[in-house]
Amino acid sequence: MKGDLVEGQNIEGNGNVEENKSPDRAKLKKIIALSVLALVGTAAVLWLIAHFLIPTMAKVAWYSNKMIGIYIAAGVIGVGVAAGFILRRTFRTRLRTQKVIRDDPDINDWLVIFDWTEKILYFPTIAASFLAAVLSLLFSSIPPSVIGGVWFAVFFLNFLVEEYNISIKVLLIGLVGTGFFLLWLHLLGGVIGFLRFFKHIAVSMNATVYLLVGIIGLLAILMSWLKGLFYYVAMTPNYINLQEGPTESGEQIGREDYNSKVDTSDFLERLMGFGRIVITFKDAKRQPVTLLVWRIRQKAQLLENVRGKFAIDHFQPKEEPGN
């Protein structure tokens, strides 16, 4: 009986050892794979240099203005890469926080969100800009005024979505009012004349302008996403963390000291998948935090799960050195 017990303990101990070794083996395999890829990449770069760059090096004007510009660009990129490599462990990004919370065995429900810029609501206009640029370049038979008119219509609708808080009630009132207005014009015989008025609104732009509008919009959205890596809100059942910078600068507030609200009153924003999460505080001196959030349906469900639970740490007894 005693021998069986000792044997069982040995088997369990061996199982624990194997479990502890498995992450190390996976890490070792990952390191080996990355090393092999690095060697292959280095060999490919050396081959390209030997076959393409070395024969033409004598023809390069190394001190010309173009080469000096290339040196400056390479230096800026090199400094940026080196700074990111050196400071990578001091950054506390939104992605890293999500991983830490996800790996915590005591937290099953959590939510990490950031504030999108309202320029993301112009994404249909950005997509229409790139499409208009392609049509202008490839299909010269399409009148530029037609492409510009469609683009302007998309932009105008986006402007209404971004500028005004249009609830479903306001939208229905507007549609009914427009219907009655057209009916009144029909009784007067002026519907055709009213519609012909819009025919004279001609917006004509070349492909370069469309591309410029699309690129500027994408850059604005990208900057908002990059800012959201360091300025975000992490919610767990016990507390909320307001992160305010690339390092550990942040503030933790207990669950009893704040309230949350989901605002989807803007119907057109909601159709695009956006909504707002408003965080208010019991301290009247603190201003509310309003976050424009994408995929508001999933985020609202996660928020309800977080606020409806309370996390308790599980007691894990320490193993004695002799075991």
Buried (B, 14 or more C-beta within 10 A) or exposed (E): EEEEEEEEEEEEEEEEEEEEEEEEEEEEEEEEEEEEEEEEEEEEEEEEEEEEEEEEEEEEEEEEEEEEEEEEEEEEEEEEEEEEEEEEEEBBBBEEBBEEBEEEEEBEBBBBBBBBBBBBBBBBBBEBBBBBBEBBEEEEEEEBBEBBBBBBBBBEEBEEBBEEEBBEEBBEEEEEEEEEEBEEBEEEEEBEEEEEEEEEEEBEBEBEBBBEBBBEBBEBBEEBEEBBBBBBBBBBBBBBBBBEEBEEEBEEBEBEEBEBEBBBBBBBBBEBEBBBBEBBBEEEEEEEBBBBBBEBEEBBEBBBBBBEBEBEEEEEEEEEEEE
